[in-house]
Amino acid sequence: MINRKILLILSIFMILVLGVVGCSFDGNDADTTAADSGGEQETITIKHMLGEATLERNPENIVVFDYAILDTLDELGIEIRGLPKANIPDYLKKFNTDEYEDIGTLFEPNFEKIFELEPDVIFISGRQAEVYEELAKIAPTIYLETDGADYMNSMTHNLNIIGNIFDRKDFIEDKLAKINKEIEHISDMAEERDSNALIVLANDGAISAYGEGSRFGIIHKEFGFEPIDKAIEVSNHGQNITFEYILEKDPEYIFVVDRAATTGGSLSAEQIFDNEIIKQTRAYSDNKIIYLSSQVWYVASGGLRGTSIMIEDIRGALDR
């Protein structure tokens, strides 16, 4: 009788133990328990050129002023809350809807709107540098600028920060490896052919040249095209030139960025270059005047998809 009572007690005890163990392996219950026990979100501190920002990993309420960062977040499948909508590149037009808040312009943020959104993080770049302190008072603000004179290194630095914040380092590393391989292939082709080039920005009738160390310097440094003129002044706005200058230098390739295609203007780059002087150049004769995807090159360089578009532009030039 005693043995039976002992066996009964042991049986009841084992049933209770198994029941508790079974509950502990239920995914939802485990998550709820962790949340109820006061589990804290991991915080990280990001250092950048204008300071540092401390925020929770995987922030959800995101405001973006830089289209390259927007591009990359979109590639990662990460949703945002607000952005400046005035000059969105066509390939990012999905963000020009009522689903996303308009937070001002690239140069003039709507501070009141941003404050109302209560963002977890704000991403900015060079055009917002002067208002960094004001934005940082609203939410953790991270400055990520793509340096055209050192494009791949600065892009890699920026995207590694994004990968760290959103716990997607492997994805970023894989994408960057593919981009580097494609750029290396193009560079090898350009160097084998001893190709040279002149980079020109067309701005509603005016033209300016960009060389090594400029915002479009990736064409020379990473893509391997020799600059036709090594003495071009390094300036954010380029060196003012004439069509006679282009004919005198007579580069094999002329790469054209059309500012009007991004900001609006009365004259397109193709209209400007449709003149008798340009028609005397070898680039015109050989069909090597390349009109770049200007919205990307001018306002969105440094993003994953944008860089792929830039690669296609240059690959297409070499295929001519």
Helices and strands as residue ranges (DSSP letters): H 2-24, H 27-36, E 43-48, E 51-56, E 62-64, H 67-75, E 82-83, G 90-95, E 101-102, H 111-117, E 121-124, G 126-131, H 132-136, E 141-143, G 148-150, H 151-165, H 169-192, E 196-203, E 206-210, H 218-221, E 226-227, E 239-240, H 243-249, E 253-258, H 260-263, H 269-273, G 278-280, H 282-285, E 289-291, H 294-299, H 304-318
